[in-house]
Amino acid sequence: MTLTYVYADQTAVVGPLAIHAEPHAYDLCEFHSERLSAPRGWEVLRLAADPSMAGPSTDDLLALADAVREAARPIAPPEPVHPRLADGGMRETARRGHLRALSSD
């Protein structure tokens, strides 16, 4: 469940889990969403979860399939270190990631 405060109406709204991140929305577990109390003078509005949203959605299944494909993708072998580079006789002496240390002959 997601808790959102509507300060203008002095209302705390507890509803279904939000799809997008909002700066003043807080995701709560079921236990804490049921025990929530609002400040004195405020109203707590509890919205029922949509039963059609229960279970995995098409988006969830596609995200899972993409993650499995990404994990199964082979890792490319590292580029071989060439002792001589084509640009002016420079020699590669060390490499760290995409950075290279060069020296001239």
N, C-alpha and C positions, 0 to 999 in steps of 0.2 A: 504494500500500500504506500501511497505517497501523501505526505502532509504538506499542505500549502496554507500560508496565512494570508487572509484578506484583511489588511490593517484598516482600511476605510470602513468596513462593515463589522469590525471586531469579531471575525469568524475564523475558525480553524477548520479547514476542509480536509477530510481524509477520504481518499478515493483510490481507484485502481492505479497500479504502478505506472508512472509517467514514462512516455516513450522518449521524450527529449529532456535534456538537462536544463533546469531552470535555476537561477541563482538563489531563490528563496523557497525551494521545494526540497523536501527531505524524505528519502525512502526509509520506510519502517518495516520491520518484520511483523508478522501477524500478531504475535504476542503483545508487542509494544503498541501497535495500532489500536488494539482493543482496549488497552489500559490508559490511553492518552487522555489527559485532562487539559483544558485551556485556562488561561488566566481568568481571574474573577471578572465577571461582566461580559465575557466572551461566550460565543456559542460554538459548539462543535457540530459540524455538519458531516455526516458519514454517508458517502455515496456507495451504493452497492456495486460490486464488480460485475462486469458484463459476462454472463455465462458463456457467450459465444467466443470470448477471448481466452477461455481456459484451454490449456494444452499448447503444444508448439504450433506456431504459425508458419506460413510459407517462408517468411523472411528468416525465421529461426532455422528452418531446415536448409535453406540456401546458404546461410552463414556457416552452418556446420559442414556442409559439403565443400565450401570454399576452403575452410580450415583444413579439412582432410586432404584436399588436393595440394595445398601449400606444403603441408608436412611431408607428403609423398614425393614432392618435386626433388630431383637429384641436385646435390650441391655441386656447383661448377668448380673444376679444379683451379687452383691459383695460377696466375700467369707466370710463365717461366721468366727468370731474371736473365736478361741478355747482357753479356759482358761488354759488348760494343753497341753503342747507339748510333743511328744513322746521322744524327745532327752534329757534325763537326768533330768526330772522334772522341766524344765524351764517353767516359766509362762509368757505369753505375756501380757504386761501392756499397750502398745499403738501401733498403726499402722498408718502409713501415706504412702499411695500408696503401693509400694512393700517393704517398710522398716518396720521393727518391733523392738520394744524395749522389751527386755526380762529381767526378774529378776529371781533369784534362790530362792527357798524356804529355 
